[in-house]
Amino acid sequence: MIIPFERLERETLEQVIREWLMRQGEDWGVEEGSLESAIERARQALSDGRLVLYWDATEENLTLADPRTVPSDDEQESYE
């Protein structure tokens, strides 16, 4: 299920982004650059629609995802 990132408290969203970035590693420049700049880039990607906040009910996990990779059934179940 896609959840509007604006619905999360700033601190909660930052923690979700931080955990996602740690799993992504150097793909987002965490190894070379600062974590804070990577968090800001991820936040901008959410704003631009290049990433979405995604609740995976199977994994019971809130994470970030490329909107093109979110299963179509879940796209239909967008949070309102």
Beta strands, then each sheet from edge to edge (+ up, - down):
strand 1: 2-3
strand 2: 52-56
strand 3: 61-65
sheet 1: 1+ 2- 3+
end
